Amino acid sequence: MKNIIITGTSRGIGFELAQLFSKNNYNVLALSRNAEPINALNLKNTTSLSVDLSVENDLKKVTDFVSKNWKQVDVLINNAGKLISKPFTNLSSKDFLDVYNVNVFAVAELTRLLIPFLKPKSHVVTISSMGGVQGSMKFPGLAAYSSAKGAVITLTELLAEEYKEQQIAFNVLALGAVQTEMLEEAFPGYQAPISANEMADYIYNFALTGNKFYNGKILEVSSTTP
């Protein structure tokens, strides 16, 4: 049984992903500040930890769990995200830091801590956004969010090169519009053509097989603008 870590599992795509992996008999470690939504489902082979990814001591809960129970990680899905939508002149340095703490620094730190547990053929999938892709259409109010999503794209390309000899694959899925709470925050009233469950199904399959075909790649998973 493969061991899967997913961040941002209290709602949206992460919530659906945890259920998909559990249903298909994988071991799942679900990470979110609010562990209750996953705990309430009583999923088999699934542990839900309350973790604030921006707090270093909280991340130690993850490595402690893996050390004690698994010894290795086969798939890490960096799915958690934070969005602040404000006109640029209203964004404070704290707003930028809050967004980067979750969308960039936590991705880097959690991945760094788990490197010793990632073995050949492991796959790290980071969920980014079309807004972070160079040359894509950009939207007012998302300066902090989109620039952070661009940062993890570059980070992924770098890590793929740095760890290619260890045969650890790193890829990014840059998502377009998916009907989630976060989309509603960014674009109130907009109806996306893709549900959280549908996108989770796509990510599930990519996480398990994409590393056979890709490393250090950014795949644009979008049929619409936004």
Residue, then its C-alpha position, 0 to 999 in steps of 0.5 A: m500500500k502506498n503512503i499518501i500525504i495531502t495538505g488542505t483537506s478540510r474542504g474542496i479538492g483536498f477533501e475529495l482527494a483524501q476520500l478517493f485515496s482512502k476508497n482505493n486502499y491507500n494509506v492517507l495522512a490528511l493535513s489541515r488546520n481543521a481536522e474535523p471534516i475528515n475525522a467525521l468521515n471515519l475513512k479507512n487507512t486515514t489519519s487526519l492531523s490538525v496542522d498549521l502549515s505556517v507553524e514550524n512546530d506543527l510540521k514536526k507532527v508530520t515527520d513524527f507520524v511518518s517516522k513512527n508509522w510509515k518510514q517512507v512517503d510515496v506521494l506528497i500533494n501540496n494542495a493547501g492554499k491561501l487567497i487574499s483578494k484586494p486591490f494592490t494598493n490595499l495589500s499590506s506586507k503582512d497580507f503578502l507574508d500570510v499568503y506566501n507562508v502557506n502557498v510558498f514557504a510551507v510547501a518548501e519546508l514540508t517538502r524539505l522535511l519529507i525528503p528523507f522519506l521520499k524514495p525512488k519513484s516518489h512523486v511530489v505534486t504541487i497544486s498551483s494556479m493558471g494565475g501563476v503561469q507566465g503569460s497567462m491572463k491575470f486578474p486584479g486583486l490577486a497580486a499576492y496569490s498569483s505571484a505566490k503560485g508562480a513562485v512554487i512553479t519555479l521551486t518545483e522546476l528547481l527541485a526536479e533538477e536537484y533530486k533527479e539522481q534520487q529519482i524523486a519526481f516533482n511536478v506542478l498542476a496549474l489549475g483553472a477554475v474549479q468550483t470551490e470555496m476559494l474560487e467563490e472568494a476570488f470570483p464571487g458568483y462565477q460558476a466553474p465548469i469543473s467540480a472539486n470532485e472531478m478535479a480531485d479525480y484528475i489529480y488522483n490519477f496524475a499523482l499515481t502515474g504522472n511521474k512515469f511521464y513527467n518531471g519538473k513540468i508545469l501542466e496547465v489543467s484549464s478549459t476556461t478563463p478564469 
